[in-house]
Amino acid sequence: MEKCKIAIIVGVDEVGRGALAGPLVAAAVAVRDARRFPIGEVRDSKLLSDRDRRRLVPLLTQSCEIHYGIVSNRLIDRIGIQAANALAIDMALQAFCNGEYALHSDHVASFHKLTTLAISVELHVHGESVVPEIAAASIAAKVFRDDLMIGLHQEHSGYNFAQHKGYGTAEHRARLRRFGFSPVHRRSFAM
């Protein structure tokens, strides 16, 4: 009798979808060393402090295979946020495009392609809260994008990207009114 092969779960999540500036980043995560995976600490990135997320990333890097997809603000403006979201996820998943993986996601994204990349696609409501691989992807994507925005702060310090990471806070909107668009703002988003 042939043994059933168990698929490796790949969690995927994105961050930066609602930001007014900067890229959209997706992360795809597969646990490679379950003994080192910090399962008791991994949860939705929105429920963790920046300090806790940053403490977890090296643990995830040691125990998981992580790949990213990045879509620039200019491409978001050109193709729209829905298509950009699907593209970022597809890019992050390219390394996992063979039959040994089962994709888990918390939203509908590019399923015309995703179904060809994985054994199965499972959607989970509030996936970051119920699937550790999705939670790990949310942490990895958040820290990766935050670091990109901190880098953009160095180039465009007048906007204070290091603080609000490009999201539409009152401070960010005030700086937009004062300075206008920077090269990293999404011009297609209503301000």
C-alpha positions as CSV (number, residue, x, y, z in Angstrom):
1,M,0.0,0.0,0.0
2,E,1.3,3.4,-1.0
3,K,1.8,5.9,1.8
4,C,-0.2,9.2,1.6
5,K,2.1,12.2,1.3
6,I,1.1,14.9,3.7
7,A,1.2,18.4,2.2
8,I,3.4,21.1,3.8
9,I,1.2,24.0,4.8
10,V,2.1,27.4,3.4
11,G,0.5,30.4,5.1
12,V,0.2,33.6,3.1
13,D,-0.6,37.1,4.2
14,E,-0.1,40.6,2.9
15,V,0.4,44.0,4.5
16,G,0.2,47.6,3.2
17,R,-3.0,47.1,1.3
18,G,-4.7,50.3,2.8
19,A,-1.6,52.4,3.0
20,L,-1.3,55.8,1.2
21,A,2.4,55.3,0.4
22,G,4.9,52.6,-0.1
23,P,4.7,49.0,-1.5
24,L,2.3,46.2,-0.8
25,V,4.2,43.2,0.6
26,A,3.0,39.6,0.8
27,A,4.9,36.8,2.7
28,A,4.5,33.1,2.2
29,V,5.7,30.9,5.0
30,A,6.2,27.1,5.4
31,V,7.5,25.6,8.7
32,R,10.6,23.6,8.0
33,D,11.7,22.8,11.6
34,A,8.6,22.4,13.9
35,R,10.8,22.0,17.0
36,R,12.2,25.5,16.5
37,F,9.0,27.1,15.4
38,P,7.7,29.4,18.2
39,I,4.1,28.2,17.9
40,G,3.1,29.4,21.4
41,E,4.1,33.0,20.5
42,V,3.0,33.3,16.9
43,R,-0.3,35.2,16.4
44,D,-1.8,37.8,14.2
45,S,0.8,40.6,13.7
46,K,-1.8,43.2,14.7
47,L,-2.0,41.7,18.2
48,L,1.8,41.9,18.8
49,S,4.0,44.9,19.6
50,D,6.7,46.0,17.1
51,R,9.2,44.7,19.7
52,D,7.6,41.3,19.8
53,R,7.3,41.0,16.1
54,R,11.0,41.8,15.7
55,R,11.9,39.3,18.3
56,L,10.0,36.6,16.5
57,V,11.3,37.2,13.0
58,P,14.8,35.6,13.7
59,L,13.0,32.6,15.2
60,L,10.8,32.3,12.1
61,T,13.8,32.7,9.8
62,Q,15.5,29.8,11.6
63,S,12.5,27.5,11.5
64,C,10.6,28.4,8.3
65,E,11.1,29.0,4.6
66,I,9.9,32.5,3.9
67,H,9.4,34.2,0.5
68,Y,8.2,37.7,-0.2
69,G,6.3,39.4,-3.0
70,I,6.6,43.2,-3.3
71,V,4.5,45.5,-5.5
72,S,5.5,49.1,-5.8
73,N,3.3,52.1,-5.3
74,R,3.6,52.9,-9.0
75,L,2.4,49.4,-10.1
76,I,-0.4,49.6,-7.6
77,D,-1.5,52.9,-9.2
78,R,-1.3,51.3,-12.7
79,I,-3.1,48.0,-12.0
80,G,-5.2,48.7,-8.9
81,I,-5.0,47.4,-5.4
82,Q,-6.9,44.1,-6.0
83,A,-4.6,43.1,-8.9
84,A,-1.6,44.3,-6.9
85,N,-2.6,42.2,-3.9
86,A,-3.0,39.1,-6.1
87,L,0.4,39.8,-7.8
88,A,2.2,40.1,-4.5
89,I,0.8,36.9,-3.2
90,D,1.6,35.1,-6.5
91,M,5.2,36.4,-6.3
92,A,5.6,35.2,-2.7
93,L,4.2,31.8,-3.6
94,Q,6.5,31.1,-6.7
95,A,9.0,29.1,-4.6
96,F,6.2,26.9,-3.4
97,C,4.6,26.0,-6.8
98,N,4.8,22.3,-6.7
99,G,2.5,19.6,-5.5
100,E,3.9,19.2,-2.0
101,Y,2.3,22.3,-0.6
102,A,-1.2,23.2,0.6
103,L,-1.9,26.9,0.7
104,H,-3.8,28.5,3.6
105,S,-5.0,32.1,3.3
106,D,-7.4,34.4,5.1
107,H,-8.8,36.2,2.0
108,V,-9.7,35.7,-1.6
109,A,-6.7,36.4,-3.8
110,S,-5.8,35.4,-7.3
111,F,-7.4,32.0,-7.0
112,H,-7.2,31.5,-10.8
113,K,-3.5,31.1,-10.3
114,L,-3.3,29.8,-6.7
115,T,-5.2,26.6,-7.5
116,T,-2.4,25.7,-9.9
117,L,0.3,26.4,-7.4
118,A,-0.8,24.2,-4.5
119,I,-2.4,20.9,-3.7
120,S,-5.3,22.7,-2.1
121,V,-6.3,26.2,-1.2
122,E,-8.1,26.7,2.1
123,L,-9.6,30.0,3.2
124,H,-9.9,30.8,6.8
125,V,-11.9,33.7,8.4
126,H,-9.5,35.5,10.6
127,G,-6.8,33.1,9.4
128,E,-4.0,34.9,11.3
129,S,-5.8,33.8,14.5
130,V,-6.4,30.1,13.6
131,V,-3.5,29.0,11.3
132,P,0.0,29.5,12.7
133,E,1.6,29.6,9.2
134,I,-0.7,32.5,8.3
135,A,0.1,34.3,11.5
136,A,3.8,33.8,10.8
137,A,3.3,35.2,7.3
138,S,1.6,38.2,8.8
139,I,4.5,38.9,11.2
140,A,7.1,38.4,8.5
141,A,5.3,40.6,6.0
142,K,4.7,43.4,8.6
143,V,8.3,43.6,9.7
144,F,9.6,43.4,6.2
145,R,7.4,46.2,5.0
146,D,8.0,48.3,8.1
147,D,11.7,48.1,7.4
148,L,11.1,49.2,3.9
149,M,9.1,52.2,5.1
150,I,11.8,53.1,7.7
151,G,14.2,53.1,4.7
152,L,11.9,55.4,2.8
153,H,11.8,57.7,5.8
154,Q,15.5,58.3,5.3
155,E,14.8,59.5,1.7
156,H,11.6,61.4,2.5
157,S,11.9,62.4,6.1
158,G,9.3,65.2,5.8
159,Y,6.6,62.6,5.8
160,N,7.7,60.7,8.9
161,F,7.2,57.2,7.3
162,A,9.2,55.7,10.2
163,Q,6.3,56.5,12.5
164,H,3.1,55.8,10.5
165,K,4.5,53.4,7.8
166,G,2.6,55.1,5.1
167,Y,-0.9,54.6,6.5
168,G,-3.5,57.4,6.5
169,T,-3.0,58.8,10.0
170,A,-4.0,62.3,10.8
171,E,-0.3,63.2,10.9
172,H,0.4,61.7,7.5
173,R,-2.5,63.4,5.9
174,A,-1.4,66.8,7.4
175,R,2.1,66.2,6.0
176,L,0.6,65.4,2.6
177,R,-1.3,68.6,2.6
178,R,1.8,70.5,3.5
179,F,4.3,68.8,1.2
180,G,2.2,67.2,-1.5
181,F,2.9,63.8,-3.0
182,S,6.3,62.1,-2.7
183,P,7.5,59.7,-5.3
184,V,6.4,56.8,-3.1
185,H,2.8,57.9,-2.6
186,R,-0.1,56.0,-4.3
187,R,-1.6,58.7,-6.4
188,S,-4.7,56.6,-7.2
189,F,-5.7,56.5,-3.5
190,A,-8.2,59.2,-2.5
191,M,-6.6,61.5,0.0
